[in-house]
Structures are given as C-alpha cells and as structure tokens.
Amino acid sequence: MKKKKINDIDMKNWKNYDDIITDSLWIIDKRDNSGNHLGDYHGNFIPQIPNQLMKRYTKEDDWVLDAFAGSGTTLIECRKLNRNGIGIDIDKDILEVAKERSTTEIGTSELEFINADSAVVDLNNILVKNKIDKVQLIIYHPPYWDIIKFNDLKGNLANLSTLDEFLDGFSKVIDNTAKYLERDRYLAIVIGDIYKKGKWIPLNSYITQLMLAKNFLLKSVVVKNVSETKAKQNNKSIWRYRSLLGGFYVFSHEYILIFQKTKKTNI
C-alpha cells in the first residue's frame, strides 16, 4: 500500500528545502516578528515552532488544532502557510487577541476560535460546519505547570496545586482532543522543565511517559534553545549567582515532543 503523503515536500527535490530543520537541536537566535507576531503575551512560543511543524506534518488546506491558543501564534502561522486552524483557549480575552491578530494576517485559510476548556470541549459541531472528520496536526503548548500565573479560571492547568494534578489535567486534555486527530498523523507538545523547591522537575519526562502509556508512538524529541528575553537579560547576573549557590544549571532549553497516533493508540 502506498504511504499517504502528509506534507508538500517534493522528495525528488529534497535538497531545495533549506528552510526546513531536520536536526533534533534547534538553535534559533530570535523570534520571527513578521506580520502580526508581536511576542508580547507572557508565555507564548516563537512562531518558528508551529511553522516548522506545519511544513513537516501538514499540506496546504490541512487542519491544525492548537489546544492552548494563547495570543494566536499558531493561527497566524496557519494563515501564512495556508493551513486551516482551530484555536482553543480557556481565557476569553486572550482568545479575542488571537482572533484579531490571526484573522487580519495575510491569507485566506479558515480559522475557528473556541473559548473553552480543552479537557471538556466538544468540537463535533466545528468539524461538521467545515465538512471535515478529523484534523491533521495538533499542537500543545500548555503551561509549564505553575511557573506563570495567567488567570484564576477553573480548568487552567497553571492553577493546579500538585504535579499529579497537573499531569492528570493535561492527560484529560490529550484524551479529549487527540480523538479528533486523524490516525497516523502527528501531534507536538512544547514543554519545558521547571526548578521548584530545590529540585529539577522534568515535566518533559513525565509527559513522555504519559503519552507512551496511551500508546502514542514517540517520533522525535527536539531540544530548542531558549533565547534571552528582556526579563532574563535584566536578571542574568542573579540567575548565575543562584545557579552557583544552588548547584543547578540555569534553564536554556525546552522540548518539542513529537508523537504519532497509530491504530494502537488508546484514544
């Protein structure tokens, strides 16, 4: 059986795709601020991440779901790359920002905005409306547990008190959204570890084990550098001091965990 094509890459001319990263270490000096990308929302990721993921794992006119849409980074990239997008966010106000920025970006792709908790949202009406059965890529950029206080909304993973609660909450998001992913297609989880009460907490490892327990196939673990923000630059000396004093290393990377949904996946 011929393998179904999942992207627009012409493998006969594979040498022409210098813009597509194939290494597992991504060193990106600065965020893309073109178009409507402003980078002013605390905790958003750089546009190069969804850009690379869409180029590798989708074709034009495919559907991309972002379960933590934030200020719309993924949805803006959907417009730029002619992918259709569904953005879910529990925060109504920030979702309005995402809507304004992404719908005014140059492009004609279809975009949907859902103000809801991704752990319980029902997307069937959206799929029916757009005459689709499934989406072709899901991107997750959840809170890194409780390191940023976004809001006081019930269902916000950043407000959960314990690591077990956070992992259980994220597991419910996966169960409720990955069921909309077409089989044999991909999902990506952007996550960073945290340092809490004197110890390193490997969120990426916990989430990897969570996904493997659901029988997702682990395809890649990408390590991406964390470029210096203004806040980090202003506190660079104090973090170096704390590192030397506390016996730890300052976070300079995060992970992009890439999984494939197969017939064995328990969703």
Residue, then its C-alpha position, 0 to 999 in steps of 0.5 A: m500500500k502506498k504511504k499517504k503523503i502528509n506534507d508538500i515536500d517534493m522528495k525528488n527535490w529534497k535538497n531545495y528545502d533549506d528552510i526546513i530543520t531536520d536536526s533534533l537541536w534547534i538553535i534559533d537566535k530570535r523570534d520571527n516578528s513578521g506580520n502580526h507576531l508581536g511576542d508580547y503575551h507572557g508565555n507564548f512560543i516563537p512562531q518558528i515552532p508551529n511553522q516548522l511543524m506545519k511544513r513537516y506534518t501538514k499540506e496546504d488546506d490541512w487542519v491544525l488544532d492548537a489546544f492552548a491558543g494563547s495570543g494566536t501564534t499558531l493561527i497566524e502561522c496557519r494563515k501564512l502557510n495556508r493551513n486551516g486552524i482551530g484555536i482553543d483557549i480557556d481565557k476569553d480575552i486572550l482568545e479575542v487577541a488571537k482572533e484579531r491578530s490571526t484573522t487580519e494576517i495575510g491569507t485566506s485559510e479558515l480559522e475557528f476560535i473556541n473559548a473553552d476548556s480543552a479537557v471538556v470541549d466538544l468540537n463535533n459541531i466545528l468539524v461538521k460546519n467545515k465538512i471535515d472528520k478529523v484534523q491533521l496536526i495538533i499542537y500543545h503548548p500548555p503551561y509549564w505547570d505553575i511557573i506563570k500565573f495567567n488567570d484564576l479560571k477553573g480548568n487552567l492547568a497553571n492553577l493546579s496545586t500538585l504535579d499529579e494534578f497537573l499531569d492528570g489535567f493535561s492527560k484529560v486534555i490529550d484524551n479529549t482532543a487527540k480523538y479528533l486527530e486523524r490516525d497516523r498523523y502527528l501531534a507536538i507538545v512544547i514543554g519545558d522543565i521547571y526548578k521548584k523547591g530545590k529540585w529539577i522537575p522534568l515535566n518533559s519526562y513525565i509527559t513522555q511517559l504519559m503519552l507512551a502509556k496511551n500508546f502514542l508512538l514517540k517520533s522525535v524529541v527536539v531540544k530548542n534553545v531558549s533565547e534571552t528575553k528582556a526579563k532574563q537579560n535584566n536578571k542574568s547576573i542573579w540567575r548565575y549567582r543562584s545557579l552557583l549557590g544552588g548547584f543547578y544549571v540555569f534553564s536554556h532549553e525546552y522540548i518539542l515532543i513529537f508523537q504519532k497516533t497509530k491504530k494502537t493508540n488508546i484514544 
